[in-house]
């Protein structure tokens, strides 16, 4: 993808990796539209960054995405980059007597169906552009799961597979399809503790490495993998899957 002169929509863009990506692209002279559920955060980020646009999107509200799509088509017909980043992560204890599928359903709704619906909403507009890109955020946990996040990991594995098919189907159309598969990063995805966990990769360092990889076009198979991602990505190929899984999931 080109790194400047784009009009970019970032879903899940008011915090964490989404917000950091929005700010990094904004710094490079792109027009950036941030979409998210929390109006207070939209107001904050647009106040701090004049020129950045904030629009509401609540994937739990069936009317919200069509409303956003209509607004973007009318106000930003030059949209050429979609960053589908919205996602949630929750632990699940399937041994618990009271376990049910409610958390799993919420993650499927946001992490899978949310990405599919957003892509379907904006793909027709992207197909009309000369330099169009779709970036979706999966996870390094798509390749070796943490067993206490079963549905979250599975939802990201779904995205990894689905993006390969999307990329293949769009191969004759100038729409690039990229996958971000972050490692454990200092965000509040799983709660406030993660944001300060010394084991997690600092968010600014992650974004800086991602932007460098995009700028240099160093993303084989269109997977944007920072150095920390690679060992887990290839654990099965390299005969380290069982050892890696055991280290991540102690008995």
C-alpha positions as CSV (number, residue, x, y, z in Angstrom):
1,X,0.0,0.0,0.0
2,X,1.1,3.6,-0.4
3,X,1.8,5.3,2.8
4,X,0.5,8.8,2.2
5,X,-2.3,10.5,0.3
6,X,-4.9,7.9,1.3
7,X,-8.3,8.2,2.8
8,X,-8.4,5.6,5.5
9,X,-11.3,4.3,7.7
10,X,-10.2,2.6,10.9
11,X,-12.8,0.6,12.8
12,X,-12.1,0.1,16.5
13,X,-9.9,3.1,16.2
14,X,-10.5,4.9,19.5
15,X,-8.0,2.9,21.6
16,X,-5.2,0.4,21.5
17,X,-3.7,-0.7,18.2
18,X,-6.5,0.9,16.1
19,X,-5.9,4.4,17.6
20,X,-2.2,4.1,17.3
21,X,-2.4,3.1,13.6
22,X,-4.8,5.9,13.0
23,X,-2.4,8.4,14.5
24,X,0.6,7.0,12.7
25,X,-1.2,7.2,9.3
26,X,-2.5,10.7,10.2
27,X,1.1,11.8,10.9
28,X,2.1,10.7,7.4
29,X,-0.4,13.0,5.8
30,X,-3.4,10.7,5.2
31,X,-7.0,11.7,5.8
32,X,-8.1,9.4,8.6
33,X,-11.6,8.5,9.7
34,X,-11.8,6.8,13.1
35,X,-14.9,4.8,13.9
36,X,-15.8,3.5,17.3
37,X,-18.6,2.9,19.9
38,X,-17.6,5.4,22.5
39,X,-18.5,9.0,21.6
40,X,-16.3,10.4,24.5
41,X,-13.2,8.8,23.0
42,X,-14.1,9.9,19.5
43,X,-14.4,13.5,20.8
44,X,-11.1,13.2,22.6
45,X,-9.1,11.9,19.7
46,X,-10.5,14.4,17.3
47,X,-9.9,17.3,19.7
48,X,-6.3,16.2,20.2
49,X,-5.7,15.8,16.4
50,X,-7.3,18.5,14.3
51,X,-8.2,17.1,10.9
52,X,-8.8,13.6,12.1
53,X,-12.5,12.6,11.7
54,X,-14.4,10.6,14.2
55,X,-17.7,8.8,13.3
56,X,-19.8,6.5,15.6
57,X,-20.0,2.8,14.8
58,X,-21.5,0.2,17.1
59,X,-21.5,-3.2,15.6
60,X,-24.1,-4.4,18.1
61,X,-26.6,-1.9,16.6
62,X,-27.9,-3.2,13.2
63,X,-28.6,0.4,12.0
64,X,-25.1,1.7,12.8
65,X,-23.0,0.2,10.0
66,X,-25.4,1.1,7.2
67,X,-25.6,4.7,8.6
68,X,-21.7,4.9,8.7
69,X,-21.5,3.5,5.2
70,X,-23.9,6.0,3.8
71,X,-22.1,8.9,5.6
72,X,-18.7,7.8,4.3
73,X,-19.9,7.3,0.7
74,X,-21.4,10.8,0.7
75,X,-18.6,12.6,2.5
76,X,-15.5,10.6,1.5
77,X,-16.0,9.0,-1.9
78,X,-12.2,8.7,-2.3
79,X,-12.0,6.2,0.5
80,X,-9.3,3.7,-0.5
81,X,-8.1,2.0,2.7
82,X,-10.1,0.0,5.3
83,X,-8.5,-1.0,8.5
84,X,-10.9,-3.5,10.2
85,X,-9.5,-3.5,13.7
86,X,-12.5,-3.8,16.0
87,X,-12.2,-6.8,18.4
88,X,-12.9,-8.1,21.9
89,X,-11.1,-10.7,24.0
90,X,-12.6,-12.6,27.0
91,X,-11.4,-15.6,28.9
92,X,-13.6,-18.6,29.1
93,X,-13.6,-21.4,31.7
94,X,-15.4,-24.3,30.1
95,X,-14.9,-26.4,33.2
96,X,-17.1,-24.1,35.2
97,X,-20.6,-25.3,36.1
98,X,-22.1,-22.1,34.9
99,X,-20.2,-21.8,31.7
100,X,-22.4,-20.9,28.7
101,X,-21.7,-19.6,25.2
102,X,-22.6,-16.0,25.7
103,X,-19.0,-14.7,25.7
104,X,-18.1,-16.8,22.8
105,X,-21.1,-15.5,20.8
106,X,-20.1,-11.9,21.6
107,X,-16.6,-12.5,20.3
108,X,-17.9,-14.3,17.1
109,X,-20.2,-11.4,16.6
110,X,-17.5,-8.7,16.8
111,X,-14.3,-10.4,15.8
112,X,-15.7,-12.4,12.9
113,X,-19.1,-11.1,11.7
114,X,-18.0,-7.5,12.5
115,X,-15.0,-7.8,10.1
116,X,-17.2,-9.5,7.4
117,X,-19.9,-6.9,7.6
118,X,-17.5,-4.0,7.5
119,X,-15.7,-5.4,4.6
120,X,-19.0,-6.1,2.7
121,X,-20.1,-2.5,3.4
122,X,-17.0,-0.8,2.0
123,X,-15.7,-3.3,-0.6
124,X,-17.8,-1.9,-3.5
125,X,-16.2,1.6,-2.8
126,X,-12.7,0.2,-2.5
127,X,-13.0,-1.7,-5.8
128,X,-13.5,1.7,-7.6
129,X,-10.1,3.1,-6.4
130,X,-6.7,2.7,-8.1
131,X,-4.7,2.1,-4.9
132,X,-7.0,0.3,-2.4
133,X,-6.1,-1.8,0.6
134,X,-7.9,-3.8,3.2
135,X,-6.0,-4.4,6.5
136,X,-7.6,-6.7,9.1
137,X,-6.2,-7.4,12.6
138,X,-6.0,-11.0,13.5
139,X,-3.6,-12.2,16.2
140,X,-0.5,-14.2,16.8
141,X,-2.8,-16.4,18.8
142,X,-4.3,-17.6,15.5
143,X,-1.3,-19.9,15.1
144,X,-0.8,-21.2,18.6
145,X,-3.8,-20.6,21.0
146,X,-3.9,-19.7,24.6
147,X,-6.4,-22.2,26.0
148,X,-8.0,-19.8,28.4
149,X,-9.0,-17.6,25.4
150,X,-10.5,-20.4,23.2
151,X,-13.0,-18.5,21.2
152,X,-10.9,-15.4,20.8
153,X,-8.0,-17.5,19.4
154,X,-10.4,-19.4,17.1
155,X,-11.9,-16.2,15.8
156,X,-8.5,-14.9,14.8
157,X,-7.7,-18.2,13.1
158,X,-10.9,-17.8,11.2
159,X,-9.8,-14.4,10.0
160,X,-6.4,-15.7,9.0
161,X,-8.1,-18.3,6.8
162,X,-10.8,-16.0,5.5
163,X,-8.3,-13.3,4.5
164,X,-6.4,-15.8,2.4
165,X,-9.6,-16.5,0.4
166,X,-10.5,-12.9,0.1
167,X,-7.0,-12.1,-1.2
168,X,-7.3,-14.9,-3.7
169,X,-10.7,-13.8,-4.9
170,X,-9.6,-10.2,-5.3
171,X,-6.3,-11.1,-7.1
172,X,-7.4,-9.6,-10.4
173,X,-8.9,-6.5,-8.8
174,X,-6.4,-3.8,-7.5
175,X,-7.4,-4.3,-3.8
176,X,-4.5,-5.4,-1.6
177,X,-5.5,-7.5,1.4
178,X,-3.1,-7.4,4.4
179,X,-3.2,-9.2,7.7
180,X,-1.9,-7.8,10.9
181,X,-1.2,-10.6,13.4
182,X,0.1,-8.8,16.6
183,X,1.9,-10.4,19.4
184,X,1.0,-9.6,23.0
185,X,1.0,-5.8,23.0
186,X,0.6,-3.3,25.8
187,X,-3.1,-2.3,25.2
188,X,-6.2,-2.7,27.3
189,X,-7.7,-5.5,25.1
190,X,-7.9,-7.9,28.1
191,X,-8.0,-5.2,30.8
192,X,-5.9,-2.5,32.4
193,X,-3.2,-5.0,33.5
194,X,-2.2,-5.8,29.9
195,X,-1.4,-2.2,29.2
196,X,1.4,-2.2,31.8
197,X,2.5,-5.8,31.5
198,X,6.3,-5.9,31.0
199,X,6.0,-9.1,29.1
200,X,3.9,-7.3,26.4
201,X,5.5,-5.4,23.5
202,X,5.2,-1.6,24.0
203,X,2.5,-0.2,21.7
204,X,4.7,2.5,20.2
205,X,7.4,-0.1,19.4
206,X,4.8,-2.3,17.7
207,X,3.4,0.4,15.6
208,X,6.8,1.7,14.6
209,X,7.8,-1.7,13.4
210,X,4.5,-2.3,11.5
211,X,4.8,1.1,9.7
212,X,8.4,0.3,8.7
213,X,7.3,-3.1,7.3
214,X,4.5,-1.4,5.4
215,X,6.8,1.3,4.1
216,X,9.4,-1.2,2.9
217,X,6.7,-3.7,1.7
218,X,8.3,-6.4,3.8
219,X,5.3,-8.6,4.3
220,X,5.6,-12.0,2.6
221,X,2.3,-13.7,1.9
222,X,0.8,-10.2,2.8
223,X,1.1,-11.0,6.5
224,X,2.5,-8.1,8.4
225,X,4.6,-9.8,11.1
226,X,6.9,-8.1,13.5
227,X,10.0,-9.9,14.7
228,X,8.2,-11.2,17.8
229,X,5.5,-12.8,15.7
230,X,7.6,-15.1,13.6
231,X,8.6,-17.9,15.9
232,X,5.0,-18.6,16.9
233,X,3.8,-18.1,13.3
234,X,6.1,-20.9,12.1
235,X,6.0,-23.1,15.3
236,X,4.2,-26.0,13.5
237,X,6.3,-25.9,10.4
238,X,9.5,-25.9,12.5
239,X,8.4,-28.8,14.7
240,X,8.0,-26.6,17.8
241,X,4.2,-26.5,18.1
242,X,3.8,-28.8,21.0
243,X,6.6,-27.2,23.0
244,X,5.2,-23.7,22.2
245,X,1.7,-24.7,23.2
246,X,2.9,-26.2,26.4
247,X,4.9,-23.1,27.3
248,X,1.9,-20.9,26.7
249,X,-0.6,-23.3,28.5
250,X,1.1,-24.8,31.6
251,X,-0.7,-27.7,33.2
